[in-house]
Each structure stands twice: as C-alpha cells, then as structure tokens.
Amino acid sequence: MDSFISSVITLALVMDGFGNIPLFITALKKVAPERRKIVLLRELGIALLIMIAFLFLGKWFLHAFGIHEYSLSIAGGIILFIISVKLVFGGEEEPKNDPKEDEPFVVPLAIPLVAGPAALSMVMITAAQQSNKLITLGAVIGASLINSVILMASFPLSKLLGKRGLIAIERLTGMILILMSVDMVMGGISSFMSL
C-alpha cells in the first residue's frame, strides 16, 4: 500500500499539474470557453493512454533496446533533475501552438506537458520495479485523476492563486522533484554497483 501511495504522489508531482496551469491557460486561450473542458478532457485522456502504453510496453521496450533498469533509473533521474531545476529557477515556456489552429491536438498538451519524458520515464521505472502491473496501473490512473482535477480547475485556480501563488507552488514542486531525482540517480548507481 505504501508503494502504491508513493507511486501516485511521485507521478502526480512529476506531471506537475500546478506548474502546467499557466501553459494550459495559454494553449487554451483561443479555444471557445464552452469547448475548453472537452479539449482538456481529450488531451488528458490521450496522455493517460500514452502512459498506460508505456506501462505495459515499457519492459519490452527496455529489452528490445538492451537498456538495463538501472540505466533507466539514472536517465530518468537526470531528466527529472533538469525539469525540476527549470521549475525552481523559472524558464517559463509558452507552448508552441500552430496559430492557424485554435484547438491544440496531442502536442503540446498531452505530450510533452502531461505525458512528458519525466512522466514516461517514471511510469517505466515504476513498472520495472513493481511486480504487480495492476498496482502501477492504479497509480498511473490515480495520478492522472489528481492531475486532471488540478488542470480542469486551471482557469479558476489561476484567478484564485494569482501569478505569484502559482510560481510559489511550482517552485515548491520543483524542490521536491529535485530530491526525488537525486534519489533515482543514486538508486540506479547503487543497482549498477551491486552487479
């Protein structure tokens, strides 16, 4: 039960719902207000399907390319560290939407903002470490639900918290993720050294 809760919290933090609020608002600004929830649900559903695919095909992917679990842990930790440092020190990027299209489709909302490299690496690492895929599937769905609730409330939350409040939450999330990324790298090194 502890590993399930830990996986849900880790994945939810990696998906960075609060950090994505300004990016989602920017991407959905040109979408008609009555279509925003539909577009958001579609994008979150696509991101969830991608993460589930990585959950079940992750081990095959690792074996097909000869990648060891410790390599994935180290690489995932490094990616997570880089993303976390950007969260802590800023570097706000606006999603690159095609100006001709008002509705974003898959990119940039589903990928890379929700199902980005860190989230996909985390799903594969969790799947590789967990013997029961149902626990990991539950963790992915649980984290996606948490992320969905945050992002569905993005427009009201941004008004409530204000720009400074969102930045503070994003930086706090970044600090937690930095600690987790260092732990992932050290775990991968420890696994490699014990061979």
Disulfide bonds with the S-S distance in Angstrom:
none
